[in-house]
């Protein structure tokens, strides 16, 4: 059987499986978006492959991305996580997950949720792009800059415009599969 054509970055595992099953599929549940926000923030300065290999460690360390549970983490939890080789041991990134969990709860208290906010900032529905090569994909857009500004104003951390655009790609807010990739037309129909 011939391998399908994929985006260039998905030529090896674990990227191939992630690309084929998840990347660009619209995510609207809060827990899934909190996970992607965390992973994209952790990826800053590192490869996505590294983060995917540590994904199970993140799920365990941050209690399945239960925002209420993570929001209760204190200094002892941060110290424990700094010693956990299953995740990226960077104090700022670890502390940002706790801060972001608290910000998620703050959104709820304000009468909204993370999904509603992010999707509203992304335009409400997936945008289908028509890139011919991975090199055409932007690192950030005016929409991701606006998303970053809105999240920062609500107390989130590690949510710069580039991280926000990566989140938009991962969560299917934009379809950034190249037009020759077998996933592009599948996701364009959603």
C-alpha positions in Angstrom: 0.0 0.0 0.0 1.3 3.5 -0.9 1.7 6.0 1.9 -0.6 9.0 1.6 0.9 12.4 1.0 1.3 14.3 4.3 2.5 17.7 5.4 6.3 17.7 5.3 6.7 17.9 9.1 4.8 14.6 9.6 7.2 12.2 8.0 8.3 10.4 11.2 6.7 9.2 14.4 5.3 10.4 16.7 4.4 13.3 14.4 2.9 11.0 11.7 0.3 9.5 14.0 -0.5 12.9 15.6 -0.8 14.5 12.2 -3.1 11.8 10.8 -5.4 11.6 13.7 -5.5 14.9 15.6 -3.7 18.0 14.1 -6.2 20.3 12.7 -9.3 18.5 13.9 -11.6 21.0 15.6 -11.4 20.8 19.4 -14.2 22.5 21.3 -14.0 20.9 24.7 -12.3 22.9 27.5 -10.1 20.1 28.8 -8.8 19.3 25.3 -8.1 23.0 24.6 -6.4 23.4 28.0 -4.2 20.4 27.1 -3.3 21.9 23.7 -2.6 25.3 25.3 -0.3 23.6 27.8 1.5 21.6 25.2 2.0 24.5 22.8 3.4 26.6 25.6 5.7 23.8 26.7 6.9 23.5 23.1 8.3 27.1 23.0 12.0 26.7 22.1 11.7 22.9 21.7 10.7 20.5 19.0 7.1 19.3 18.7 8.4 15.8 18.6 9.9 16.3 22.1 6.5 17.4 23.4 4.6 14.6 21.8 7.0 12.1 23.4 6.3 13.6 26.8 2.5 14.0 26.2 1.6 11.1 28.5 3.8 12.5 31.2 2.0 15.8 30.9 -1.4 14.1 31.1 -0.3 12.3 34.3 1.5 15.3 35.9 -1.4 17.7 35.3 -4.2 15.2 36.3 -5.6 14.8 32.8 -5.8 18.6 32.4 -8.5 19.0 35.0 -8.4 22.8 35.4 -10.0 22.7 38.9 -7.5 20.2 40.2 -4.5 21.9 38.6 -5.6 25.3 39.9 -5.1 23.9 43.5 -1.4 23.1 42.8 1.0 24.9 45.2 4.7 25.3 45.6 5.2 21.6 46.7 3.5 20.5 43.5 5.7 22.7 41.4 8.8 21.4 43.1 7.6 17.8 42.5 7.1 18.6 38.8 10.5 20.2 38.5 11.9 16.8 39.3 9.7 14.9 36.9 11.6 13.8 33.8 8.4 12.9 32.0 7.7 16.6 31.3 9.8 19.6 30.4 11.4 20.7 33.7 11.2 24.5 33.2 9.9 26.4 36.2 8.2 29.1 34.2 6.4 26.6 31.9 5.3 24.5 34.9 4.0 27.5 36.8 2.2 28.8 33.7 0.1 25.6 33.7 -1.1 26.3 37.2 -1.6 30.0 36.4 -3.5 29.1 33.2 -5.7 26.6 35.1 -6.7 29.4 37.5 -7.4 31.7 34.5 -9.6 29.0 33.0 -11.6 29.1 36.3 -11.6 32.9 36.2 -13.3 32.7 32.7 -16.0 30.4 34.2 -16.6 32.8 37.0 -17.0 35.6 34.4 -19.7 33.6 32.7 -17.8 32.1 29.7 -15.3 29.3 29.2 -12.0 28.7 27.4 -13.6 27.1 24.4 -16.1 29.9 23.8 -13.4 32.6 24.2 -10.8 30.9 21.9 -13.3 30.0 19.2 -14.7 33.6 19.3 -11.2 35.0 18.9 -10.6 32.6 16.0 -13.7 33.7 14.2 -16.1 31.0 15.4 -15.5 28.4 12.6 -12.4 26.8 11.1 -10.7 28.8 8.4 -9.5 26.7 5.5 -6.2 27.9 4.2 -4.7 26.7 0.9 -1.0 26.5 1.5 1.1 24.7 -1.2 4.1 24.2 1.0 4.8 24.1 4.7 7.2 27.0 4.2 4.2 29.2 3.4 2.6 28.7 6.8 2.8 31.8 9.0 4.3 31.6 12.5 1.7 34.1 13.7 -1.2 36.1 12.3 -3.2 39.2 13.3 -5.8 36.8 14.8 -3.2 34.9 16.9 -1.8 38.3 18.1 -5.3 39.3 19.2 -5.8 36.0 20.9 -2.5 36.4 22.7 -3.4 39.9 23.9 -6.9 38.7 25.1 -5.4 35.7 27.0 -2.7 37.8 28.6 -5.3 40.3 29.7 -7.1 37.5 31.4 -4.1 36.3 33.3 -2.8 33.5 31.0 1.0 33.0 30.5 3.1 31.4 27.8 0.5 32.5 25.2 2.5 34.6 22.8 1.2 35.1 19.2 3.3 32.2 17.8 2.1 29.9 20.6 -1.5 31.0 19.9 -1.2 30.3 16.2 0.2 26.8 16.9 -2.8 26.3 19.2 -5.2 27.5 16.4 -3.5 25.0 14.0 -3.6 22.1 16.5 -7.2 22.8 17.6 -8.5 23.0 14.0 -9.3 26.7 14.2 -7.4 26.9 11.0 -6.8 24.1 8.5 -3.1 24.5 7.7 -2.6 21.1 6.1 -1.0 21.7 2.7 -3.3 21.3 -0.2 -1.5 18.1 -1.3 -1.9 16.5 2.1 -4.6 13.8 2.3 -5.9 15.5 5.5 -6.6 18.9 3.9 -9.8 17.9 2.0 -11.0 15.7 4.9 -10.8 18.6 7.3 -12.1 21.2 4.8 -15.4 19.4 4.8 -15.9 19.7 8.6 
